[in-house]
Structures are given as structure tokens and as C-alpha cells.
């Protein structure tokens, strides 16, 4: 057992490998969360004990590679190479071994003790596959411990391996067969390293090591640095400059990557049993889902089905929620009247709180169906295919292939979507992605679409909503394309992603995902929307003369009327609509509750409430063209305050953040104005 006071252990792995769940299983409440010095990447630290030995655990960012392109990759590499980490725990999703082993081979080349934590073994068994847990350590030269982060099994064995492996200075024993590959290299590197390259590459590595020894005799792990020289890694070549003329006359990065994957195939062939049948099934499906021509139309058709279910099932369930809200509102009204509550307080409770918050809650079934469908698509492995299909398209439009992942997250919530842009290595790519991500229709906009499309478009409501989602995507990619042409930038480092095998969606995983989204929605309804509804009620019921019963004399009306000339060309020249849009900056769902308060219609989401709202709007001259223009404006205009705060945190500049807000406001005005007048030409 290591006699050090504390062993520093770095937990690293691919995104979604269960790394953080495993880390939390060890640390429990002994957790510290902060940002890495100087960067906006989250740093988690915790402690655990095994047989009296203290282990300081560091949860590193989820990454696919140690090549320093993204901020996460840079942070992980610098941390692992520093004295801050004694042992590396490489958390591997055993059900996606091929994808995970690429990072493993890079970690082994760092020269530090590595222990593999094979997570999600239950999924491997579920798929009818088996892992040879004796052959895998033989081929990689490091311990491979099966664990379950969810069930908290294998934790003691993992720490036992970490403790005993922490002082090992070399990998081994290594037992390779390498069928068909008989190296005649003068050094027997197969007995020293898990990953051995072709003779050409190995000769160059040896030559660079000689020059590194001459210039930097105290440099640790010269082999790793030599490999990085062959990959033309800017960080290494600038930090340890040497003359490699005649050795590294160009970048050998592609050859090194390809040879790593060749070795991974060899490993998989020897340690994974019963894989071929599952892979054949996956290949047959992918022939269609990732087809160059069919992939995109199939994706659009699947999303159309998702929206059909969101409306067909969601609206049916929504009807029951509306009945409950109507009954609850009526009961509260009768109770308040019975105890002779002041009329102003009654108005606050009924028209402000219940009408505002309750109206939003009736959309819960639609939100639930949408997230349930997206969770099933994600957990089955299909969403990785969507990213793959879109990669080439995104690159041609001037965005990195990796940018599609933040955009995809934008359909759920813009806050994590904007945060995901930090994985983009190019600052221009990152800025463009942050700029266009809010154009994706987040779940908060769905209540607005459902309300106005149901009121003005009847049976075509689903198609109208679907068109708005497509319009957001088209606007985002068109904006990125135009900006790329203006600044002359080209997409770099396209998406590198291995497509996982298809699997039956896990009910528990889906339940956790959907519950998290629903909880966020309910939390927002209970906090932001509640506060916004009360504030809106105040500015609509008070004016220069104090409390007013005529809403047109309120502060809200005064603000809205000032902006009417600006919004009139877009078909939104109604002060009530303008005030609702302003309130939506707090949270987009507030637009619906604001309309309820502004037009004095309780239970606005019920059939009776929508009929009353439609009649009121029609009497003002607000028709289908105005409704669609309003939904377009809500799609494209200023994001919510939480997203604005996140944008500033990621860009580190209020100037850039305010510039993005003004740009989005301008795009929203232009698009809604154009669409409004186009619709008027056809109706």
C-alpha cells in the first residue's frame, strides 16, 4: 500500500461514460465544485478512504481525446501531466469499448499509472456480449476493473487497484500476438508499450527521443513528447523546441490516429465476444439512417412524428389539466369572495398568480411528451447519427461539425446549449455558435406556439409549430453561413464521433432525464414565472394615479404604447402584445401568462379561454398573419435572462453579449415583418 499521506487520482473518460456518477459514488457529500483557474470549465474535487489510505479525487472534464483543441481537452491534459495527479482512473463505457479505447491509448502514452474502470457492464450483458477481463489487461498492460457506478459495485476493488498501482513506473506485463504483423524493428517495443506503431513511425520516435535527451535530459516521458512532435502539437513544439529537420518533415497525426484505431480493432477482436451479430444489425439500420441523401429527410420525418405525438397525446392530456385549473380557480374565487377578501388582492391571486402560473402548468403534458420522445431517441443511439448526418452540412455552412451538438441541446434549453459551445476550439466558431443557438426553439417557447397556433390555425396547429422549429434551424445556419462569408473563416476540426450500437432505451435513464426536465420546468413556474406574473400584475394595475381598474391607464400600457410605432410594421402594433413580449425576456413561458393577465382572461389555455382570447384579438384586428408573425418574433428575439447571463459567462464580454442581443432583436423584427407581409399577400 502506498504510504503517501494522500494519493491524487484523476477521473477521466468520454462524455456520458458514467464518470461523474462513479466519482459521486466515491465522494458522496465530500465534494467541492469550482472553476479551473482562468477558465470556465467546472472542477470537482472530493476525498474517499480505503484501508486507512486517503484518496483525493479530481473529476476531469468529459473528453474524447487529449489533443488540445477544446478548452476541456487542454484542462484535462495539463492536469494529468502535472504533479497534481498520481494515478489516472480511465472510466470506460464497456458497452462502447471502441469509442472509449482511443482516449485510453492516449492516456497510456502519458507514462503515468493508469487503471481502467469498466463501467456499464450490465448493458454489455443485456446485449448478449461478453468481455474477456483477462485478455484486456494483457493487451494494455494495466488493471481493468469492472464497476457499476449506478449500483456502487466494484468500488473497493477499484481503489485497491489504484493504491497498488500508484507506485508502478511501467506498464505490464504485455502479451501481444499481433496476427499478421511481424515487426522487425530493432527495439522490442511490444514488450514495453501497449501502443506500438509501424517501423517508419517508431524510427522517427526514436530519433526525436535522442534529440530530446540532448536538449532536455531531465524531461519526463520523452516518448510521449516525441509522438506529439510527429503530430505537430503546437503546445509541445513551442514549450520544448528542438530541430527535427529530416525527421518530422510534416504532420503524421493522421497516420498515428489510424494506427491507434487499427490496434483498437485488434483489441476488440480479442476481448469482445458475440459482437458481430449486434454490429451487423446496427450496420443494416445505419445504411438508411446515415445515408448521404436519405439521412436528413428521415431525421425531419422523425421530428415531424415527435411533434405529432406532442400535440395529439399532449393536447388530449392537456384538456384534463385545464379542467382541473378551471375547477381550482373557481373554487379559490368563491372562497375569496366568501371571506370578503379585498378586490385588489382577489385580482392579484386570481388574475396574477393562478392565471399566470396555472396557465403555464397546463402545457406540462406537451412538454412531457416532447422530452420523452427526445430521451428515447437519445438513449437508443439515434441522436449520434443525427450529429453524423449533419456534420458535413454544418462544415459547408461555415460551422464546425461539433457545433451541431450545442444546437441540438438548444431544443431543450438554451442555457446548457450555450455552455456546450465551450467544446469548440476556434473562438470564431464558438462566437457564431453562441450567436445562433438561441434561434433553436427551446421548450419554453412551446406554450406560446401551442396557444397561438391552436387559436388561429385549428387542425393545422401541429404543422405551424413544426414550421417554426424548421425556421429556427434555417435562420441559424443561414446566419452562420453569412457570417462565415463576411469574416472569411472556414470550419475546422470537424466532428469526430463513433456511432454507438443501437440499444433498447433504458427506462430508468429516460425517467431520470424526463424528470430532470420536468422538474426544471416546474421550478421555473414556481419561481421565475410566479415573480414575473406578480410584477406584471403590479405594472398593469398601477399607474401614475395609483391602483387602477382600467388597464389602459397603467404603467404597462404607457410602456407598450410608446413602442407601438416600432412594432406596427411586423403586425405587432398592440401595446398588450408588446408588454407580453417584454415580459418574455424573464422566461419565454411568461408570454402566455402575460396574455392572460393583459387581456383579463382567466384560464386562457382552456377551450373557453382561447375562444374569448381569439374573439378579443379579432376585435382589435389581430388575425392569423399577426399570430404567426408574433410566434416568429418569439422564436428569434432576445433570449431569456438566464441565457443572457450564460452567454456573458462564456464570452467574457458584455460588449459581445449586448451585440448578440441587439442582433437577435433586429433579426426577429426583420423576419416577422417580412413573414407578416408575405402572409397578407396570400390571405
C-alpha positions, -999 to +999 in steps of 0.1 A: +000+000+000+012+035-008+025+053+023+018+088+009-004+109+031-028+112+001-029+097-034-042+121-060-065+103-085-077+119-118-110+106-131-112+109-168-133+095-196-156+102-226-188+122-221-217+101-208-195+072-197-208+074-161-176+090-148-193+117-127-217+091-113-188+069-103-169+099-089-200+109-068-204+073-056-169+076-040-171+112-027-207+114-015-211+147+003-173+153+004-175+174-028-160+208-038-171+224-071-153+254-086-139+265-120-104+257-131-081+287-127-087+311-156-112+290-175-150+284-173-146+246-171-160+231-139-136+215-115-149+189-089-128+175-061-136+151-033-120+126-009-125+090-001-107+064+021-098+028+016-080+008+043-069+039+061-054+055+029-068+089+018-075+094-019-080+129-033-102+125-063-104+150-092-133+148-117-118+159-150-140+172-179-155+146-202-135+144-234-128+121-264-092+130-269-061+146-253-053+166-284-056+201-272-082+216-294-110+224-269-108+240-235-118+207-218-091+188-236-064+214-227-075+214-190-076+176-187-042+172-204-025+199-183-039+185-150-030+149-158+006+158-168+011+179-137+021+166-102-015+171-092-024+136-104-005+104-093-029+078-108-053+081-137-086+063-135-099+059-170-137+054-168-148+034-198-183+027-210-178-010-215-208-011-239-190+013-262-155+000-259-142+010-293-151+047-288-136+048-253-103+030-261-090+058-283-086+080-252-072+051-232-043+046-257-035+083-254-036+081-216-012+051-216+013+071-236+015+097-208+036+074-188+016+077-156-001+048-137-035+041-153-063+019-140-093+011-162-128+013-146-151-007-169-185+008-162-219-002-176-211-039-177-248-046-172-255-031-207-228-054-222-246-084-207-280-070-218-268-070-254-257-106-251-220-098-253-191-108-230-157-091-222-126-112-216-113-094-185-081-114-185-071-107-221-078-069-219-052-062-192-027-084-210-030-063-242-030-029-225-007-037-196-029-020-169-056-033-145-091-034-158-117-034-130-155-040-137-176-015-118-211-002-116-215+035-108-252+031-105-252+001-082-220+012-064-203-022-070-166-028-076-156+004-058-134-012-032-116-033-058-110-002-079-094+017-050-074-014-041-060-014-077-054+024-076-034+021-043-012-008-055-007+006-090+002+041-079+039+034-075+043+013-107+066+031-132+059+009-162+031-009-179+030-047-179+031-075-183+022-071-220+012-101-240+006-093-277+000-117-306-005-092-334-016-117-361-002-109-395+021-081-380+057-092-375+077-062-367+114-063-375+121-031-355+155-032-338+139-025-304+113-049-289+088-021-282+059-047-280+073-057-246+075-021-234+044-003-247+008-012-254+006+010-285+033+003-310+034+020-344+048+009-377+086+008-381+086+041-400+069+059-372+088+041-344+121+050-361+111+087-361+100+085-325+134+070-315+153+097-335+133+125-318+139+110-284+176+111-290+174+149-298+151+155-267+177+137-245+204+160-258+185+192-252+162+183-223+179+155-203+155+159-173+123+158-194+100+130-183+083+107-208+102+116-238+083+090-259+051+109-254+067+142-263+082+126-294+048+114-306+034+149-301+063+163-322+052+139-350+016+151-346+029+188-349+013+195-315+018+233-310+019+232-273+048+207-271+068+221-301+066+256-286+074+245-250+103+222-259+117+234-292+142+212-309+154+207-345+135+179-361+147+186-397+149+154-416+127+135-391+093+152-388+091+170-422+053+170-420+025+161-396+020+124-390-012+129-369-035+111-393-012+080-396-009+079-358-047+081-353-053+054-379-028+031-364-043+036-330-077+026-344-061-005-361-048-016-327-082-009-311-098-032-337-073-059-328-081-054-291-119-056-297-115-087-318-097-105-289-116-093-259-152-087-270-173-119-277-206-120-296-202-085-311-205-093-348-243-101-348-251-068-330-228-048-352-244-063-383-279-052-371-265-017-365-250-015-399-282-026-416-301+003-399-273+028-404-274+021-442-306+041-442-303+064-412-269+078-421-273+077-458-259+107-476-293+115-493-318+098-470-304+107-436-317+143-434-352+136-448-355+106-423-345+129-394-370+156-404-397+129-407-389+115-372-391+150-358-424+156-375-437+124-358-424+137-325-444+169-329-475+150-340-473+130-307-466+161-288-498+176-300-521+145-304-513+130-270-502+162-252-534+181-261-556+152-250-539+152-216-538+190-215-576+190-216-578+173-182-552+198-167-574+227-180-605+212-163-586+209-130-573+245-133-608+258-141-622+240-110-593+251-088-596+288-100-634+288-095-631+273-060-604+298-049-626+327-064-656+315-045-636+311-013-621+346-015-655+361-022-670+342+007-645+356+032-648+391+017-612+395+005-603+429-009-610+432-047-574+442-054-560+412-035-585+389-053-573+402-086-537+396-077-544+360-066-568+351-095-556+372-124-519+374-114-508+342-097-533+315-106-539+327-141-502+332-148-486+302-132-516+279-137-518+287-174-482+276-178-487+243-159-514+232-183-487+228-210-469+202-189-483+172-209-469+187-242-435+193-226-435+158-211-443+141-244-416+162-262-389+154-238-399+117-235-396+113-273-362+131-274-350+110-244-359+078-263-341+089-294-310+099-274-308+067-254-314+044-284-283+059-301-301+077-329-291+113-319-254+104-326-265+095-361-281+129-365-249+146-355-230+124-380-255+133-408-254+170-401-216+172-398-209+176-435-238+201-439-225+221-409-190+223-423-202+236-457-222+263-439-191+276-421-196+259-387-176+232-371-193+198-371-191+199-333-214+229-333-244+207-341-244+193-306-250+227-289-276+234-314-293+201-307-293+209-270-309+242-278-342+223-285-343+216-248-329+247-231-306+274-244-286+276-212-268+242-214-267+246-252-247+279-249-224+262-222-218+233-246-202+258-271-171+258-250-161+224-266-154+243-298-117+251-302-119+280-326-131+313-309-149+324-341-167+290-342-176+295-305-189+330-310-210+321-340-225+291-322-234+312-291-250+337-315-272+313-334-280+287-306-309+308-292-326+306-326-334+269-318-369+266-303-363+257-267-391+240-247-401+274-231-414+286-265-436+256-270-465+270-248-466+301-270-467+281-302-494+258-288-516+286-276-515+309-307-514+281-333-544+264-317-564+297-316-557+307-352-548+276-372-570+249-358-562+214-373-530+228-389-516+238-355-490+210-355-477+219-389-475+256-379-454+246-348-432+223-369-426+251-394-413+273-365-388+247-354-376+244-390-375+282-394-352+285-363-328+259-378-328+276-412-322+311-396-294+297-375-275+281-403-281+309-428-268+334-402-237+313-396-231+309-433-234+347-440-211+355-410-185+329-423-185+346-457-181+380-441-152+371-419-137+346-443-134+318-417-137+282-426-149+253-404-120+234-388-118+202-369-150+185-380-169+163-356-151+131-346-177+107-333-180+070-332-216+058-337-227+035-308-246+004-314-284+007-312-299-005-279-333-007-262-338+026-244-333+022-206-365+031-187-346+044-157-323+066-178-352+080-196-372+086-164-343+105-148-338+126-180-375+135-183-380+141-146-350+164-146-365+185-174-400+185-159-385+195-125-367+224-142-400+234-158-419+232-125-392+250-107-393+278-132-431+280-129-428+283-091-401+309-091-394+330-122-429+328-137-445+334-103-424+365-097-428+377-133-466+373-131-468+393-099-446+421-113-466+422-145-498+424-124-484+453-105-474+473-136-508+466-152-528+475-121-510+506-111-504+539-129-495+575-121-527+579-101-522+546-081-543+515-083-564+515-115-592+493-127-588+504-163-556+485-175-551+511-203-542+537-176-514+516-161-477+519-163-476+488-185-499+504-211-478+535-211-446+515-219-463+494-246-479+524-263-445+541-267-433+511-287-463+506-309-449+525-339-418+503-339-438+470-338-466+480-362-447+470-394-444+435-380-481+432-373-475+435-336-485+471-330-507+464-300-495+476-266-507+444-249-487+422-272-456+444-268-458+442-230-462+404-232-431+402-254-411+424-229-422+401-200-410+371-220-374+382-215-376+369-180-387+335-193-404+327-226-433+309-210-443+342-193-456+355-226-486+331-222-493+341-186-489+377-195-515+375-222-539+360-197-533+390-174-531+416-201-564+406-218-582+398-185-589+362-195-588+336-168-578+300-177-566+312-211-555+277-222-590+262-219-612+260-249-634+287-235-604+309-226-589+305-261-622+314-278-625+345-256-589+354-264-593+349-301-625+370-302-608+398-282-578+398-306-601+396-337-619+427-325-586+445-324-577+434-360-553+407-349-556+377-372-537+347-384-509+367-401-503+386-368-503+354-348-477+338-370-456+370-370-458+370-332-446+334-330-417+341-353-408+371-332-409+350-300-387+324-318-360+348-328-359+377-304-339+383-271-333+350-252-343+347-215-323+363-188-307+330-177-294+325-213-281+361-215-262+355-182-247+323-196-237+340-228-218+366-209-201+340-188-190+320-218-178+350-239-164+370-210-176+402-227-207+424-221-199+441-254-202+409-273-233+398-253-251+431-259-241+429-296-257+395-299-289+406-281-293+436-305-285+414-335-312+388-325-337+416-318-330+430-353-333+396-370-366+390-351-380+423-363-369+418-399-381+382-402-415+388-385-421+419-407-413+400-439-434+370-430-463+391-419-465+410-452-459+377-472-488+361-454-511+391-461-504+387-498-519+352-498-549+357-475 
